[in-house]
Amino acid sequence: MLQVYLVRHGETQWNAERRIQGQSDSALTAQGELQACQVAERARHLGVTHVIASDLGRTRQTAEIIAQACGCAVQLDPRLRELDMGVLETRPIDSLTPEEESWRRQLVNGTPDGRIPQGESMLELSGRMRAALDACRELPAGSRPLLVSHGMALGCLISTILGLPAWAERRLRLRNCSISRVDYQQSPWLASGWVVETAGDIAHLDAPALDELQR
């Protein structure tokens, strides 16, 4: 059985400022670097053989810390990038007009054709994320890869593995530097394919996440 770990990047400055990132970028905060170190320490004991990351700066920074702990190099895969948020990228969430907020909400409320102008649909996101995951099946036997990606991207991927449409209403919380695990199973008794073993595990983190503090 192939086991693949999925990690969201550490907290960024724009996470803390409640600013829309998408495929734009913001550096990790000091807290984000600490989260990356904590997830790296946990990954060190998981037998990780490959660290594959989105090519955006915040995921690369997180992945480099993890890879150093695991004794392997970082491989970059742009298919693991965050959803392209179009004209809303770099904008503070509190600055959005009602119309702009409705565009953003359509990405998480179950609207099938939701898309921010000049951005990407959830269906397009799911296609490239699944392709990046399926590529792990081509790794040498015995590999245990860890993918470093983003909140929307990983949430969409896990939801589709569970059988939901890519645009399904979002009901999965994946905090910064949470770990999820998906397995590819081949069994004569069960349907072959990807299954979710765990999602959003933060047992390795010792401080509240931003969304807990902002309630």
C-alpha positions in Angstrom: 0.0 0.0 0.0 1.4 3.4 -1.0 1.1 6.0 1.8 1.3 9.7 0.9 1.5 12.4 3.5 -0.1 15.8 2.8 1.1 18.9 4.6 -0.2 22.5 4.4 2.5 25.2 4.6 3.3 27.1 7.8 1.6 30.3 8.8 2.4 33.3 6.6 2.3 37.0 7.1 -0.7 37.3 4.8 -2.5 34.5 6.8 -2.0 36.6 9.9 -3.2 39.8 8.1 -6.2 38.0 6.6 -5.0 38.8 3.1 -5.9 36.6 0.0 -2.8 34.8 -1.2 -3.8 32.4 -4.0 -0.7 32.0 -6.2 0.8 35.3 -5.0 3.2 34.9 -2.1 4.0 35.8 1.5 6.9 34.7 3.7 6.4 32.5 6.7 6.0 34.3 10.1 8.2 33.2 13.0 5.2 31.1 14.1 5.1 29.5 10.6 8.7 28.6 10.8 8.2 27.0 14.2 5.2 25.0 12.8 7.4 23.8 10.0 10.1 22.7 12.4 7.4 20.8 14.5 5.9 19.1 11.5 9.5 18.3 10.3 10.3 16.6 13.6 7.2 14.4 13.2 7.9 13.6 9.6 11.4 12.5 10.6 9.8 9.5 12.3 7.4 8.6 9.5 9.9 7.1 7.0 9.5 9.9 4.5 11.5 9.2 1.3 10.5 12.1 -0.9 9.4 15.7 -0.2 7.5 17.2 -3.1 6.2 20.8 -2.9 4.4 23.5 -4.7 6.8 25.9 -6.2 5.5 28.9 -4.3 7.7 30.4 -1.7 5.7 29.6 1.4 5.5 25.9 0.5 9.2 25.7 -0.6 10.3 27.3 2.7 8.2 24.8 4.7 9.3 21.8 2.5 13.0 22.7 2.9 12.7 22.5 6.7 10.9 19.1 6.4 13.3 17.7 3.8 16.4 18.6 5.9 14.9 16.7 8.9 14.1 13.7 6.6 17.5 13.7 4.8 16.2 14.2 1.3 16.0 16.9 -1.3 12.9 19.0 -2.2 11.3 18.3 -5.6 9.0 21.1 -6.9 5.7 20.5 -8.7 3.7 23.5 -9.8 0.6 21.3 -10.0 0.5 21.5 -6.2 0.0 25.3 -6.2 -2.9 27.0 -4.5 -6.1 27.9 -6.3 -5.5 30.9 -8.6 -7.7 33.6 -6.9 -7.6 36.0 -9.9 -8.3 39.7 -9.3 -8.7 39.2 -5.6 -5.1 38.1 -4.9 -3.2 40.3 -2.4 -6.5 41.9 -1.2 -7.3 42.1 2.5 -10.5 40.1 3.1 -12.0 42.9 5.0 -11.6 45.2 2.0 -13.8 43.2 -0.4 -17.0 44.7 -1.7 -20.2 42.6 -1.3 -19.9 41.4 -5.0 -16.2 40.5 -4.5 -17.0 38.6 -1.3 -19.7 36.7 -3.2 -17.0 35.6 -5.7 -14.9 34.4 -2.9 -17.8 32.6 -1.2 -18.7 30.7 -4.4 -15.4 28.8 -4.0 -16.5 27.2 -0.8 -20.3 27.2 -0.7 -21.0 24.5 -3.3 -21.5 26.6 -6.4 -20.6 24.3 -9.3 -19.2 27.0 -11.6 -17.7 29.3 -9.0 -14.7 31.3 -10.1 -13.1 34.6 -9.2 -12.6 36.7 -12.4 -9.3 35.8 -14.0 -9.0 33.0 -11.6 -9.3 29.2 -11.5 -12.3 26.9 -10.9 -12.3 24.2 -8.2 -12.7 21.6 -11.0 -9.5 22.9 -12.6 -7.8 22.8 -9.3 -8.9 19.2 -8.6 -7.6 18.0 -11.9 -4.0 19.2 -11.4 -4.0 18.2 -7.7 -5.1 14.6 -8.6 -2.5 14.4 -11.3 0.2 15.4 -8.8 -1.0 12.8 -6.4 -1.3 10.0 -9.0 2.3 10.7 -10.1 3.4 9.4 -6.7 2.4 5.9 -7.9 5.3 6.1 -10.3 7.9 6.4 -7.5 10.0 3.4 -6.7 8.5 0.6 -4.6 8.7 1.3 -0.9 8.6 5.1 -1.4 6.7 7.2 1.2 6.3 10.7 -0.2 5.2 13.8 1.6 3.5 16.6 -0.5 3.6 20.2 0.8 0.7 22.2 -0.6 -2.0 24.7 0.4 -5.3 24.9 2.2 -7.8 25.2 -0.6 -5.8 22.8 -2.8 -5.5 20.1 -0.2 -9.1 20.5 1.0 -10.3 20.1 -2.6 -8.1 17.0 -3.2 -9.2 15.2 0.0 -12.8 16.0 -0.7 -12.7 14.4 -4.2 -11.0 11.3 -2.8 -14.0 11.0 -0.4 -16.2 11.1 -3.5 -17.4 14.7 -3.3 -17.4 17.0 -6.3 -14.5 19.4 -6.5 -16.9 22.3 -5.9 -18.6 20.7 -2.9 -19.3 22.9 0.1 -16.1 23.1 2.1 -16.4 21.2 5.5 -12.8 20.2 6.1 -10.5 22.4 8.2 -6.8 22.1 7.4 -4.7 24.3 9.6 -1.2 25.5 8.9 1.3 22.6 9.0 -1.5 20.0 9.6 -0.8 16.5 8.4 -3.2 14.3 6.4 -2.5 10.9 4.9 -4.0 9.2 1.9 -3.3 5.6 0.8 -3.5 3.9 -2.5 -5.0 0.5 -1.9 -5.3 -2.5 -4.2 -7.5 -5.2 -2.6 -9.6 -8.1 -3.9 -12.3 -7.2 -1.3 -12.4 -3.4 -1.5 -12.5 -0.9 -4.4 -9.0 -0.1 -5.6 -7.9 3.6 -5.4 -7.1 6.4 -3.0 -8.6 6.4 0.5 -8.3 8.9 3.3 -6.6 7.6 6.4 -6.4 10.9 8.4 -7.1 14.5 7.7 -5.9 17.7 9.4 -3.9 16.2 12.2 -2.2 18.9 14.4 -1.1 16.8 17.4 2.5 17.9 16.7 1.8 21.6 17.1 2.0 23.3 20.5 0.2 26.6 19.8 -3.3 27.5 18.7 -4.0 28.1 15.0 -4.9 31.5 13.7 -8.5 30.5 13.1 -8.8 29.4 16.8 -7.5 32.7 18.0 -9.8 34.7 15.7 -13.1 33.1 16.8 
